[in-house]
Each structure stands twice: as structure tokens, then as C-alpha cells.
């Protein structure tokens, strides 16, 4: 029986991984593509967004980084995918794993290639890393971003419609991994995005330690949010603490028949998008560095009466 191709999508915080997968699913039939989503924090926002573009059930790995402590969970998820398709008399053509923005790909690859069961059923077809053309050079100051590029076969430069990638960025990427293929997302052929073969091999058990004091803050709101007040609060928060708030993402209920998905990196908030309303309530996740969660909570409490729409 032919082995199933596994594609690992990685990239530093806010680099465009979920948007890339969403556009791939929009341009291809999703029945033969299984998704495994790994997120930091208690709230699975990427799953909530992507479920509207995939006809398959999305498996999620949460409560930590798959690179550090979830390898057994990854093995179990891949076995579950095989069982679910077999019960339907089907077989997936490919599996896409979206790692967290802080993941070193090496432990994931080691697990796939060195677990006896997995190596008999799956093979690593490609490691694709998203690079944010706006913040890439500052991202490359982080060891996690360097590790992702070292393990990559293909770099996809995202957000080039906002800022064209500089020659300095291209040279920096090539200096880290000379064998890289680099493509601009704006010029991608989504039908053939994964037609590249993996070249990174490892037989050594990898270690991965986050030494830069990353933290996550997860917030939930039962009542709908007042959109204008929320925008003022978030803008003020990022204006003051943007250097320490690496990433913010959320799915917001503003008392309409749709939800608003927001994404931000540092001081920058990208244009919000509308997604179908699957349920009531809002969720927010902040990924921070050297920042106490109390500062966000204190700020939130000051605005809470303005933020939540009174449903009584």
C-alpha cells in the first residue's frame, strides 16, 4: 500500500500559515486532505476558522507545543485519521500539519520518520515555512524562526502585497539554508503548491527548549462585543505594548449573523475578515514575551463595561 504524504506547514507567529491553508482549501477539493492543527493556548481559533473551508473533521493538538511535549498525541492523531478513513473505505491523499509559530520542526519530523508504525504508513513530502515580509527580519532574531528555516524545503513569502520582500531578506534566508526554494505567495499555483520533495533528514532525537519566556493569554466573552469599543481598546493596548505582544488573534461575536476573525502581529492589525457564525461568544489569544498577563487583564477590566453588549 502506498504511503500517505505528510506536509508540515510552519512559520513564526503571525506569518500567515492559517491563511495559506485556507486559500489552498479554497482552490482544491478537501475530501482527500486531512488537517491536524497545533495551537498554543487553551482556545483553538485556527480550527474554528478553517472548519468552514474543509469538508473533513479537523484534528487538533492543544495545551502545548507539538515540538516539545505532544509527540505521542501526534502519533495518536495520525492513527485516528487512518481509522476514520478506513471505516469509510477511503484513504487520504495527503495530511497537512499546521504547527505552532514557536515550533521547531525537527521533533515532528523525527517522530514521523522514526516511529515504526508511522514510517510504514506515512512519509514526509515537504516542509513549507511561511515568512511574513513585513516582520521577517525581526522574526529571524528568534531561535524558533531560524530552526523552521533550517528544516524547510520551501519558503512562501506572505503579505508581499503590503510590503515587497527585500533583497536583504532573501539573502538572509539563503544564508540560513542555501537549498531553499523561495516563492512569493501572490504568485503561487495552489494546485501544485506541495509538489516539492523533502530533503531534511535526522536520526538524532532532537531537543527543543523555548528560552525566550513566551507566554499565552486566552480570553473568552459570553456576551457579544461592541465592535467600536473593542477596536479602541485593542489599538490602545498594542500602541503601548506592541513590542511585547508578539501575536493576537481572535474570533469575535459582535451581535451580527457573522463572526469577525482578527489577526495582529506586534503593532499591526490586519484587515478583519467575516466567517460564518457557528456559535455565540468571542475568543481571544495573545502570545507575549516578557509581559505579565495582569497588564492585559487590568486594561480589559477598565474597558469591560464598554466592550460587552448588555443582552438583558
PyMOL commands that set and color helices and strands:
alter all, ss='L'
color gray80, all
select helices_A, chain A and resi 17-27+45-50+66-69+71-87+105-114+116-121+136-139+143-150+167-176+185-187+227-241+293-307
alter helices_A, ss='H'
color red, helices_A
select strands_A, chain A and resi 4-11+33-38+59-61+94-98+122-132+154-158+181-184+214-221+245-253+258-265+268-269+273-276+282-289
alter strands_A, ss='S'
color yellow, strands_A
deselect
rebuild
show_as cartoon
